[in-house]
């Protein structure tokens, strides 16, 4: 569909970015990885996982923006 061969092709789709060269995804801000499917949290999540750009999902017993604050039970 590109008779002049000017559009790069990525065999794996670029989820949150664009195919910038053959097999190379350039990620949108907040995303990383070979297909731009890995969210970036900065600072990193301490006791949890980065579930979307800048958003930590804390493990049980932890709270706060980076999941570094313990939840204390009375």
PyMOL Python script that loads the backbone (N, CA, C, O; Angstrom):
from pymol import cmd

cmd.read_pdbstr("""\
ATOM      1  N   UNK A   1       0.818  -1.205   0.000  1.00  0.00           N
ATOM      2  CA  UNK A   1       0.000   0.000   0.000  1.00  0.00           C
ATOM      3  C   UNK A   1       0.854   1.259   0.000  1.00  0.00           C
ATOM      4  O   UNK A   1       0.317   2.366  -0.022  1.00  0.00           O
ATOM      5  N   UNK A   2       2.189   1.108   0.025  1.00  0.00           N
ATOM      6  CA  UNK A   2       3.101   2.246  -0.026  1.00  0.00           C
ATOM      7  C   UNK A   2       4.036   2.041  -1.223  1.00  0.00           C
ATOM      8  O   UNK A   2       5.121   1.480  -1.072  1.00  0.00           O
ATOM      9  N   UNK A   3       3.618   2.494  -2.416  1.00  0.00           N
ATOM     10  CA  UNK A   3       4.395   2.202  -3.633  1.00  0.00           C
ATOM     11  C   UNK A   3       5.795   2.802  -3.636  1.00  0.00           C
ATOM     12  O   UNK A   3       6.656   2.323  -4.374  1.00  0.00           O
ATOM     13  N   UNK A   4       6.052   3.837  -2.833  1.00  0.00           N
ATOM     14  CA  UNK A   4       7.382   4.444  -2.815  1.00  0.00           C
ATOM     15  C   UNK A   4       8.228   3.951  -1.644  1.00  0.00           C
ATOM     16  O   UNK A   4       9.365   4.392  -1.470  1.00  0.00           O
ATOM     17  N   UNK A   5       7.681   3.044  -0.844  1.00  0.00           N
ATOM     18  CA  UNK A   5       8.410   2.437   0.281  1.00  0.00           C
ATOM     19  C   UNK A   5       8.935   3.492   1.263  1.00  0.00           C
ATOM     20  O   UNK A   5      10.081   3.412   1.704  1.00  0.00           O
ATOM     21  N   UNK A   6       8.116   4.460   1.597  1.00  0.00           N
ATOM     22  CA  UNK A   6       8.544   5.507   2.531  1.00  0.00           C
ATOM     23  C   UNK A   6       7.968   5.329   3.923  1.00  0.00           C
ATOM     24  O   UNK A   6       8.377   6.027   4.851  1.00  0.00           O
ATOM     25  N   UNK A   7       7.017   4.402   4.091  1.00  0.00           N
ATOM     26  CA  UNK A   7       6.405   4.168   5.392  1.00  0.00           C
ATOM     27  C   UNK A   7       7.073   2.966   6.059  1.00  0.00           C
ATOM     28  O   UNK A   7       7.015   1.858   5.526  1.00  0.00           O
ATOM     29  N   UNK A   8       7.716   3.171   7.232  1.00  0.00           N
ATOM     30  CA  UNK A   8       8.362   2.041   7.903  1.00  0.00           C
ATOM     31  C   UNK A   8       7.320   1.032   8.398  1.00  0.00           C
ATOM     32  O   UNK A   8       6.176   1.387   8.678  1.00  0.00           O
ATOM     33  N   UNK A   9       7.737  -0.215   8.499  1.00  0.00           N
ATOM     34  CA  UNK A   9       6.860  -1.286   8.949  1.00  0.00           C
ATOM     35  C   UNK A   9       7.413  -1.889  10.229  1.00  0.00           C
ATOM     36  O   UNK A   9       8.594  -2.226  10.310  1.00  0.00           O
ATOM     37  N   UNK A  10       6.547  -2.021  11.231  1.00  0.00           N
ATOM     38  CA  UNK A  10       6.904  -2.703  12.474  1.00  0.00           C
ATOM     39  C   UNK A  10       6.096  -3.991  12.536  1.00  0.00           C
ATOM     40  O   UNK A  10       4.869  -3.961  12.443  1.00  0.00           O
ATOM     41  N   UNK A  11       6.787  -5.134  12.695  1.00  0.00           N
ATOM     42  CA  UNK A  11       6.076  -6.409  12.728  1.00  0.00           C
ATOM     43  C   UNK A  11       5.206  -6.530  13.972  1.00  0.00           C
ATOM     44  O   UNK A  11       4.120  -7.107  13.911  1.00  0.00           O
ATOM     45  N   UNK A  12       5.665  -5.994  15.100  1.00  0.00           N
ATOM     46  CA  UNK A  12       4.840  -5.921  16.305  1.00  0.00           C
ATOM     47  C   UNK A  12       4.267  -4.513  16.363  1.00  0.00           C
ATOM     48  O   UNK A  12       5.005  -3.541  16.198  1.00  0.00           O
ATOM     49  N   UNK A  13       2.967  -4.388  16.595  1.00  0.00           N
ATOM     50  CA  UNK A  13       2.383  -3.030  16.617  1.00  0.00           C
ATOM     51  C   UNK A  13       2.931  -2.170  17.760  1.00  0.00           C
ATOM     52  O   UNK A  13       3.201  -2.669  18.853  1.00  0.00           O
ATOM     53  N   UNK A  14       3.087  -0.892  17.494  1.00  0.00           N
ATOM     54  CA  UNK A  14       3.513   0.065  18.503  1.00  0.00           C
ATOM     55  C   UNK A  14       2.260   0.493  19.265  1.00  0.00           C
ATOM     56  O   UNK A  14       1.441   1.245  18.737  1.00  0.00           O
ATOM     57  N   UNK A  15       2.107   0.018  20.501  1.00  0.00           N
ATOM     58  CA  UNK A  15       0.882   0.200  21.267  1.00  0.00           C
ATOM     59  C   UNK A  15       0.647   1.664  21.642  1.00  0.00           C
ATOM     60  O   UNK A  15      -0.448   2.188  21.439  1.00  0.00           O
ATOM     61  N   UNK A  16       1.659   2.317  22.181  1.00  0.00           N
ATOM     62  CA  UNK A  16       1.546   3.716  22.615  1.00  0.00           C
ATOM     63  C   UNK A  16       2.674   4.533  22.006  1.00  0.00           C
ATOM     64  O   UNK A  16       3.458   5.162  22.717  1.00  0.00           O
ATOM     65  N   UNK A  17       2.744   4.516  20.687  1.00  0.00           N
ATOM     66  CA  UNK A  17       3.793   5.221  19.979  1.00  0.00           C
ATOM     67  C   UNK A  17       3.612   5.060  18.491  1.00  0.00           C
ATOM     68  O   UNK A  17       2.522   4.740  18.017  1.00  0.00           O
ATOM     69  N   UNK A  18       4.681   5.283  17.757  1.00  0.00           N
ATOM     70  CA  UNK A  18       4.629   5.208  16.302  1.00  0.00           C
ATOM     71  C   UNK A  18       5.828   4.427  15.772  1.00  0.00           C
ATOM     72  O   UNK A  18       6.903   4.419  16.371  1.00  0.00           O
ATOM     73  N   UNK A  19       5.615   3.777  14.641  1.00  0.00           N
ATOM     74  CA  UNK A  19       6.694   3.057  13.972  1.00  0.00           C
ATOM     75  C   UNK A  19       7.541   4.101  13.249  1.00  0.00           C
ATOM     76  O   UNK A  19       7.080   4.711  12.284  1.00  0.00           O
ATOM     77  N   UNK A  20       8.782   4.311  13.710  1.00  0.00           N
ATOM     78  CA  UNK A  20       9.625   5.381  13.173  1.00  0.00           C
ATOM     79  C   UNK A  20      10.693   4.885  12.195  1.00  0.00           C
ATOM     80  O   UNK A  20      11.237   5.666  11.415  1.00  0.00           O
ATOM     81  N   UNK A  21      10.984   3.607  12.241  1.00  0.00           N
ATOM     82  CA  UNK A  21      11.936   2.968  11.335  1.00  0.00           C
ATOM     83  C   UNK A  21      11.558   1.493  11.285  1.00  0.00           C
ATOM     84  O   UNK A  21      10.834   1.018  12.160  1.00  0.00           O
ATOM     85  N   UNK A  22      12.030   0.762  10.285  1.00  0.00           N
ATOM     86  CA  UNK A  22      11.656  -0.657  10.234  1.00  0.00           C
ATOM     87  C   UNK A  22      11.954  -1.379  11.557  1.00  0.00           C
ATOM     88  O   UNK A  22      13.108  -1.487  11.973  1.00  0.00           O
ATOM     89  N   UNK A  23      10.898  -1.866  12.202  1.00  0.00           N
ATOM     90  CA  UNK A  23      11.038  -2.595  13.452  1.00  0.00           C
ATOM     91  C   UNK A  23      11.346  -1.752  14.664  1.00  0.00           C
ATOM     92  O   UNK A  23      11.691  -2.296  15.713  1.00  0.00           O
ATOM     93  N   UNK A  24      11.231  -0.415  14.557  1.00  0.00           N
ATOM     94  CA  UNK A  24      11.571   0.479  15.672  1.00  0.00           C
ATOM     95  C   UNK A  24      10.356   1.335  16.045  1.00  0.00           C
ATOM     96  O   UNK A  24       9.844   2.098  15.226  1.00  0.00           O
ATOM     97  N   UNK A  25       9.907   1.192  17.297  1.00  0.00           N
ATOM     98  CA  UNK A  25       8.816   2.021  17.809  1.00  0.00           C
ATOM     99  C   UNK A  25       9.397   3.210  18.575  1.00  0.00           C
ATOM    100  O   UNK A  25      10.318   3.052  19.376  1.00  0.00           O
ATOM    101  N   UNK A  26       8.854   4.392  18.322  1.00  0.00           N
ATOM    102  CA  UNK A  26       9.193   5.579  19.108  1.00  0.00           C
ATOM    103  C   UNK A  26       8.000   5.824  20.030  1.00  0.00           C
ATOM    104  O   UNK A  26       6.893   6.106  19.571  1.00  0.00           O
ATOM    105  N   UNK A  27       8.245   5.711  21.340  1.00  0.00           N
ATOM    106  CA  UNK A  27       7.162   5.738  22.320  1.00  0.00           C
ATOM    107  C   UNK A  27       6.664   7.146  22.619  1.00  0.00           C
ATOM    108  O   UNK A  27       7.427   8.113  22.602  1.00  0.00           O
ATOM    109  N   UNK A  28       5.369   7.236  22.892  1.00  0.00           N
ATOM    110  CA  UNK A  28       4.779   8.472  23.394  1.00  0.00           C
ATOM    111  C   UNK A  28       5.277   8.699  24.813  1.00  0.00           C
ATOM    112  O   UNK A  28       5.739   7.766  25.470  1.00  0.00           O
ATOM    113  N   UNK A  29       5.183   9.931  25.285  1.00  0.00           N
ATOM    114  CA  UNK A  29       5.610  10.270  26.638  1.00  0.00           C
ATOM    115  C   UNK A  29       4.896   9.385  27.650  1.00  0.00           C
ATOM    116  O   UNK A  29       3.684   9.190  27.565  1.00  0.00           O
ATOM    117  N   UNK A  30       5.652   8.849  28.612  1.00  0.00           N
ATOM    118  CA  UNK A  30       5.073   8.013  29.652  1.00  0.00           C
ATOM    119  C   UNK A  30       5.090   6.526  29.350  1.00  0.00           C
ATOM    120  O   UNK A  30       4.625   5.723  30.158  1.00  0.00           O
ATOM    121  N   UNK A  31       5.625   6.148  28.186  1.00  0.00           N
ATOM    122  CA  UNK A  31       5.641   4.738  27.791  1.00  0.00           C
ATOM    123  C   UNK A  31       7.042   4.320  27.367  1.00  0.00           C
ATOM    124  O   UNK A  31       7.824   5.142  26.889  1.00  0.00           O
ATOM    125  N   UNK A  32       7.358   3.028  27.545  1.00  0.00           N
ATOM    126  CA  UNK A  32       8.660   2.499  27.147  1.00  0.00           C
ATOM    127  C   UNK A  32       8.502   1.062  26.671  1.00  0.00           C
ATOM    128  O   UNK A  32       7.396   0.521  26.658  1.00  0.00           O
ATOM    129  N   UNK A  33       9.599   0.459  26.287  1.00  0.00           N
ATOM    130  CA  UNK A  33       9.595  -0.928  25.833  1.00  0.00           C
ATOM    131  C   UNK A  33       9.625  -1.023  24.316  1.00  0.00           C
ATOM    132  O   UNK A  33       9.426  -0.026  23.622  1.00  0.00           O
ATOM    133  N   UNK A  34       9.872  -2.213  23.808  1.00  0.00           N
ATOM    134  CA  UNK A  34      10.029  -2.410  22.365  1.00  0.00           C
ATOM    135  C   UNK A  34       8.749  -2.101  21.589  1.00  0.00           C
ATOM    136  O   UNK A  34       8.818  -1.697  20.428  1.00  0.00           O
ATOM    137  N   UNK A  35       7.572  -2.287  22.216  1.00  0.00           N
ATOM    138  CA  UNK A  35       6.309  -1.962  21.552  1.00  0.00           C
ATOM    139  C   UNK A  35       5.574  -0.826  22.260  1.00  0.00           C
ATOM    140  O   UNK A  35       4.398  -0.576  21.995  1.00  0.00           O
ATOM    141  N   UNK A  36       6.274  -0.144  23.158  1.00  0.00           N
ATOM    142  CA  UNK A  36       5.698   1.003  23.900  1.00  0.00           C
ATOM    143  C   UNK A  36       4.486   0.600  24.735  1.00  0.00           C
ATOM    144  O   UNK A  36       3.521   1.356  24.847  1.00  0.00           O
ATOM    145  N   UNK A  37       4.543  -0.597  25.319  1.00  0.00           N
ATOM    146  CA  UNK A  37       3.426  -1.092  26.124  1.00  0.00           C
ATOM    147  C   UNK A  37       3.711  -1.028  27.618  1.00  0.00           C
ATOM    148  O   UNK A  37       2.842  -1.372  28.420  1.00  0.00           O
ATOM    149  N   UNK A  38       4.923  -0.590  28.017  1.00  0.00           N
ATOM    150  CA  UNK A  38       5.303  -0.548  29.427  1.00  0.00           C
ATOM    151  C   UNK A  38       5.179   0.876  29.949  1.00  0.00           C
ATOM    152  O   UNK A  38       5.870   1.775  29.470  1.00  0.00           O
ATOM    153  N   UNK A  39       4.288   1.092  30.945  1.00  0.00           N
ATOM    154  CA  UNK A  39       4.161   2.451  31.495  1.00  0.00           C
ATOM    155  C   UNK A  39       5.385   2.844  32.301  1.00  0.00           C
ATOM    156  O   UNK A  39       6.077   1.989  32.854  1.00  0.00           O
ATOM    157  N   UNK A  40       5.650   4.150  32.364  1.00  0.00           N
ATOM    158  CA  UNK A  40       6.802   4.680  33.094  1.00  0.00           C
ATOM    159  C   UNK A  40       6.300   5.460  34.304  1.00  0.00           C
ATOM    160  O   UNK A  40       5.436   6.327  34.172  1.00  0.00           O
ATOM    161  N   UNK A  41       6.838   5.156  35.477  1.00  0.00           N
ATOM    162  CA  UNK A  41       6.542   5.907  36.695  1.00  0.00           C
ATOM    163  C   UNK A  41       7.848   6.524  37.192  1.00  0.00           C
ATOM    164  O   UNK A  41       8.838   5.823  37.405  1.00  0.00           O
ATOM    165  N   UNK A  42       7.835   7.830  37.370  1.00  0.00           N
ATOM    166  CA  UNK A  42       9.013   8.526  37.870  1.00  0.00           C
ATOM    167  C   UNK A  42       8.564   9.543  38.911  1.00  0.00           C
ATOM    168  O   UNK A  42       7.869  10.500  38.569  1.00  0.00           O
ATOM    169  N   UNK A  43       8.946   9.359  40.175  1.00  0.00           N
ATOM    170  CA  UNK A  43       9.838   8.304  40.662  1.00  0.00           C
ATOM    171  C   UNK A  43       9.177   6.928  40.578  1.00  0.00           C
ATOM    172  O   UNK A  43       7.962   6.813  40.418  1.00  0.00           O
ATOM    173  N   UNK A  44      10.001   5.894  40.690  1.00  0.00           N
ATOM    174  CA  UNK A  44       9.534   4.516  40.566  1.00  0.00           C
ATOM    175  C   UNK A  44       8.631   4.114  41.736  1.00  0.00           C
ATOM    176  O   UNK A  44       8.698   4.689  42.822  1.00  0.00           O
ATOM    177  N   UNK A  45       7.795   3.122  41.486  1.00  0.00           N
ATOM    178  CA  UNK A  45       6.929   2.561  42.531  1.00  0.00           C
ATOM    179  C   UNK A  45       7.792   1.698  43.455  1.00  0.00           C
ATOM    180  O   UNK A  45       8.536   0.837  42.985  1.00  0.00           O
ATOM    181  N   UNK A  46       7.694   1.930  44.769  1.00  0.00           N
ATOM    182  CA  UNK A  46       8.542   1.237  45.730  1.00  0.00           C
ATOM    183  C   UNK A  46       7.947  -0.125  46.118  1.00  0.00           C
ATOM    184  O   UNK A  46       8.640  -1.141  46.064  1.00  0.00           O
ATOM    185  N   UNK A  47       6.682  -0.147  46.505  1.00  0.00           N
ATOM    186  CA  UNK A  47       6.015  -1.386  46.945  1.00  0.00           C
ATOM    187  C   UNK A  47       4.733  -1.567  46.143  1.00  0.00           C
ATOM    188  O   UNK A  47       3.632  -1.582  46.694  1.00  0.00           O
ATOM    189  N   UNK A  48       4.899  -1.701  44.854  1.00  0.00           N
ATOM    190  CA  UNK A  48       3.759  -1.851  43.962  1.00  0.00           C
ATOM    191  C   UNK A  48       4.240  -1.892  42.524  1.00  0.00           C
ATOM    192  O   UNK A  48       5.428  -2.075  42.260  1.00  0.00           O
ATOM    193  N   UNK A  49       3.302  -1.717  41.589  1.00  0.00           N
ATOM    194  CA  UNK A  49       3.638  -1.761  40.170  1.00  0.00           C
ATOM    195  C   UNK A  49       3.159  -0.482  39.487  1.00  0.00           C
ATOM    196  O   UNK A  49       2.188   0.146  39.909  1.00  0.00           O
ATOM    197  N   UNK A  50       3.856  -0.122  38.439  1.00  0.00           N
ATOM    198  CA  UNK A  50       3.467   1.026  37.628  1.00  0.00           C
ATOM    199  C   UNK A  50       2.361   0.531  36.692  1.00  0.00           C
ATOM    200  O   UNK A  50       2.632  -0.230  35.763  1.00  0.00           O
ATOM    201  N   UNK A  51       1.123   0.956  36.929  1.00  0.00           N
ATOM    202  CA  UNK A  51      -0.016   0.439  36.178  1.00  0.00           C
ATOM    203  C   UNK A  51      -0.400   1.290  34.980  1.00  0.00           C
ATOM    204  O   UNK A  51      -1.027   0.794  34.043  1.00  0.00           O
ATOM    205  N   UNK A  52      -0.032   2.562  34.997  1.00  0.00           N
ATOM    206  CA  UNK A  52      -0.205   3.472  33.870  1.00  0.00           C
ATOM    207  C   UNK A  52       0.787   4.604  34.077  1.00  0.00           C
ATOM    208  O   UNK A  52       1.318   4.750  35.178  1.00  0.00           O
ATOM    209  N   UNK A  53       1.057   5.412  33.052  1.00  0.00           N
ATOM    210  CA  UNK A  53       2.084   6.451  33.228  1.00  0.00           C
ATOM    211  C   UNK A  53       1.843   7.315  34.470  1.00  0.00           C
ATOM    212  O   UNK A  53       0.805   7.963  34.606  1.00  0.00           O
ATOM    213  N   UNK A  54       2.841   7.307  35.380  1.00  0.00           N
ATOM    214  CA  UNK A  54       2.767   8.112  36.586  1.00  0.00           C
ATOM    215  C   UNK A  54       1.807   7.602  37.644  1.00  0.00           C
ATOM    216  O   UNK A  54       1.537   8.312  38.613  1.00  0.00           O
ATOM    217  N   UNK A  55       1.280   6.387  37.487  1.00  0.00           N
ATOM    218  CA  UNK A  55       0.280   5.853  38.430  1.00  0.00           C
ATOM    219  C   UNK A  55       0.738   4.504  38.986  1.00  0.00           C
ATOM    220  O   UNK A  55       0.840   3.520  38.253  1.00  0.00           O
ATOM    221  N   UNK A  56       1.014   4.474  40.300  1.00  0.00           N
ATOM    222  CA  UNK A  56       1.398   3.226  40.965  1.00  0.00           C
ATOM    223  C   UNK A  56       0.164   2.532  41.533  1.00  0.00           C
ATOM    224  O   UNK A  56      -0.735   3.186  42.061  1.00  0.00           O
ATOM    225  N   UNK A  57       0.127   1.219  41.423  1.00  0.00           N
ATOM    226  CA  UNK A  57      -0.872   0.402  42.109  1.00  0.00           C
ATOM    227  C   UNK A  57      -0.125  -0.304  43.225  1.00  0.00           C
ATOM    228  O   UNK A  57       0.747  -1.137  42.976  1.00  0.00           O
ATOM    229  N   UNK A  58      -0.478   0.040  44.470  1.00  0.00           N
ATOM    230  CA  UNK A  58       0.279  -0.432  45.631  1.00  0.00           C
ATOM    231  C   UNK A  58      -0.044  -1.875  46.005  1.00  0.00           C
ATOM    232  O   UNK A  58      -1.168  -2.347  45.835  1.00  0.00           O
ATOM    233  N   UNK A  59       0.976  -2.561  46.519  1.00  0.00           N
ATOM    234  CA  UNK A  59       0.791  -3.881  47.110  1.00  0.00           C
ATOM    235  C   UNK A  59       0.047  -3.699  48.426  1.00  0.00           C
ATOM    236  O   UNK A  59       0.009  -2.599  48.978  1.00  0.00           O
ATOM    237  N   UNK A  60      -0.544  -4.781  48.928  1.00  0.00           N
ATOM    238  CA  UNK A  60      -1.271  -4.730  50.186  1.00  0.00           C
ATOM    239  C   UNK A  60      -0.421  -4.189  51.316  1.00  0.00           C
ATOM    240  O   UNK A  60       0.734  -4.585  51.473  1.00  0.00           O
ATOM    241  N   UNK A  61      -0.982  -3.289  52.101  1.00  0.00           N
ATOM    242  CA  UNK A  61      -0.270  -2.737  53.245  1.00  0.00           C
ATOM    243  C   UNK A  61       0.536  -1.482  52.922  1.00  0.00           C
ATOM    244  O   UNK A  61       1.222  -0.951  53.796  1.00  0.00           O
ATOM    245  N   UNK A  62       0.466  -1.002  51.692  1.00  0.00           N
ATOM    246  CA  UNK A  62       1.224   0.178  51.291  1.00  0.00           C
ATOM    247  C   UNK A  62       0.315   1.200  50.623  1.00  0.00           C
ATOM    248  O   UNK A  62      -0.682   0.836  50.001  1.00  0.00           O
ATOM    249  N   UNK A  63       0.655   2.471  50.749  1.00  0.00           N
ATOM    250  CA  UNK A  63      -0.123   3.555  50.155  1.00  0.00           C
ATOM    251  C   UNK A  63       0.815   4.683  49.742  1.00  0.00           C
ATOM    252  O   UNK A  63       2.028   4.588  49.930  1.00  0.00           O
ATOM    253  N   UNK A  64       0.258   5.739  49.186  1.00  0.00           N
ATOM    254  CA  UNK A  64       1.050   6.896  48.772  1.00  0.00           C
ATOM    255  C   UNK A  64       1.333   6.884  47.286  1.00  0.00           C
ATOM    256  O   UNK A  64       1.116   5.876  46.615  1.00  0.00           O
ATOM    257  N   UNK A  65       1.818   8.005  46.769  1.00  0.00           N
ATOM    258  CA  UNK A  65       2.054   8.118  45.324  1.00  0.00           C
ATOM    259  C   UNK A  65       3.041   7.093  44.768  1.00  0.00           C
ATOM    260  O   UNK A  65       2.907   6.665  43.622  1.00  0.00           O
ATOM    261  N   UNK A  66       4.038   6.695  45.576  1.00  0.00           N
ATOM    262  CA  UNK A  66       5.010   5.695  45.137  1.00  0.00           C
ATOM    263  C   UNK A  66       4.910   4.406  45.950  1.00  0.00           C
ATOM    264  O   UNK A  66       5.791   3.550  45.873  1.00  0.00           O
ATOM    265  N   UNK A  67       3.845   4.270  46.724  1.00  0.00           N
ATOM    266  CA  UNK A  67       3.621   3.084  47.562  1.00  0.00           C
ATOM    267  C   UNK A  67       4.731   2.883  48.588  1.00  0.00           C
ATOM    268  O   UNK A  67       5.118   1.751  48.879  1.00  0.00           O
ATOM    269  N   UNK A  68       5.240   3.989  49.134  1.00  0.00           N
ATOM    270  CA  UNK A  68       6.321   3.925  50.110  1.00  0.00           C
ATOM    271  C   UNK A  68       5.846   4.132  51.539  1.00  0.00           C
ATOM    272  O   UNK A  68       6.641   4.033  52.474  1.00  0.00           O
ATOM    273  N   UNK A  69       4.537   4.423  51.724  1.00  0.00           N
ATOM    274  CA  UNK A  69       4.008   4.694  53.061  1.00  0.00           C
ATOM    275  C   UNK A  69       3.252   3.469  53.561  1.00  0.00           C
ATOM    276  O   UNK A  69       2.289   3.036  52.930  1.00  0.00           O
ATOM    277  N   UNK A  70       3.685   2.903  54.704  1.00  0.00           N
ATOM    278  CA  UNK A  70       2.958   1.742  55.228  1.00  0.00           C
ATOM    279  C   UNK A  70       1.579   2.142  55.754  1.00  0.00           C
ATOM    280  O   UNK A  70       1.395   3.219  56.320  1.00  0.00           O
ATOM    281  N   UNK A  71       0.627   1.248  55.551  1.00  0.00           N
ATOM    282  CA  UNK A  71      -0.705   1.441  56.106  1.00  0.00           C
ATOM    283  C   UNK A  71      -0.679   0.846  57.504  1.00  0.00           C
ATOM    284  O   UNK A  71      -0.468  -0.355  57.670  1.00  0.00           O
ATOM    285  N   UNK A  72      -0.895   1.690  58.513  1.00  0.00           N
ATOM    286  CA  UNK A  72      -0.858   1.220  59.897  1.00  0.00           C
ATOM    287  C   UNK A  72      -2.269   0.929  60.383  1.00  0.00           C
ATOM    288  O   UNK A  72      -3.155   1.777  60.274  1.00  0.00           O
ATOM    289  N   UNK A  73      -2.479  -0.263  60.917  1.00  0.00           N
ATOM    290  CA  UNK A  73      -3.782  -0.638  61.455  1.00  0.00           C
ATOM    291  C   UNK A  73      -3.809  -0.272  62.946  1.00  0.00           C
ATOM    292  O   UNK A  73      -2.819  -0.457  63.654  1.00  0.00           O
ATOM    293  N   UNK A  74      -4.957   0.252  63.417  1.00  0.00           N
ATOM    294  CA  UNK A  74      -5.040   0.597  64.849  1.00  0.00           C
ATOM    295  C   UNK A  74      -5.002  -0.637  65.734  1.00  0.00           C
ATOM    296  O   UNK A  74      -5.061  -0.520  66.958  1.00  0.00           O
TER     297      UNK A  74
END
""", "prot")
cmd.dss("prot")
cmd.show_as("cartoon", "prot")
cmd.util.cbc("prot")
cmd.orient("prot")
